[in-house]
Amino acid sequence: MAKVKQMKYKRIKAKIIKFLEENGEKTTMEIYTFVNDNDKNGITTAALSNVLAKTPDFVKVNKLRVASATLSTYETMVWSVKK
């Protein structure tokens, strides 16, 4: 059975690629904020993480430890476009 290429987030992927090409490396949350501010439907953080991890155009560059508003810390990924 042939594998069907999923087109579900095609528009959002194109916006993310353009955003990263123009602005350089960004964290998952910076990309999430950009997409939800500039797309009528937006995306959940889980779906965004899945898109970034499974699309070959995106590359993990680094991990970054971030402090939240409640002073707890968490790790987030830094992403770039594959050159």
Buried (B, 14 or more C-beta within 10 A) or exposed (E): EEEEEEEEBEEBBEBBBEBBEEEEBBBBBBBBEBBBEEBEEEBEEEBBBEBBEEBEBBBEBEEBEEEEEEEEEEEBBBBBBEE
